[in-house]
Amino acid sequence: MEENQRINCSVSSCKYNNQKDQLCQLKQIVVTPIQGIETKQADESMCSSYKNANQNRF
């Protein structure tokens, strides 16, 4: 990724989200299609790099 590129994120439950600046702290993300959805809208894809911030706190 080019150094000046940023991934903005407002998903507060993701552990990679810097909520103060609403930035993804990963150097890269994986975006994948959702099978069986062909709406030609943003809901056809999802961030596969998502990890829940509370996932390992049990």
N, C-alpha and C positions, 0 to 999 in steps of 0.2 A: 504494500500500500504506500502511496506517496506520502511523504511526511506532513503535508499540509491538509490531508484529508481527515475528516472526523466522522464518527458515527454517533449521531445524536440519539438519545434514548430517554423515554419518559416512563419506562416500565419499572416502577419502584420496587417490585418484588424480585427483580433480577439481581443476583449478587454482583454482577459486573457493572451495574449502573452506578455511576458517580452522581448521586441525587442532587448534590449541591450545584453541579454544572450541567446536569442532564446529559452526560456523555458516557458512552460505552468504553470501559477500560481495557477491552480486548484489542489486540493489534489486528485481528481479523475476526470476522464472523462468518458463519455458515448459514446461508439462506436456502431453504428447500421448499419445493412445491408441496401442497397438500393434495394428496391423491383424491380424485373424484370431484374436485371443485374447479370449475371453469367459469368463473364469474367475470373475468377480465377486470377484476378489482384487486386491491391490495390483499384481500383475504385469501387469495390463491397461494400465498407464500407465508412462511413463518421463519423466525430466527431459531435455528436449530442449536445455537450456542447458548441458549437460555439455561440458566441454573437458578433455582429458587434460593433466595438469600437465607431462608430458614431451613433448607433441606437437611443439613447435618446437625441441627440443634436439638435433636430428640434424645 
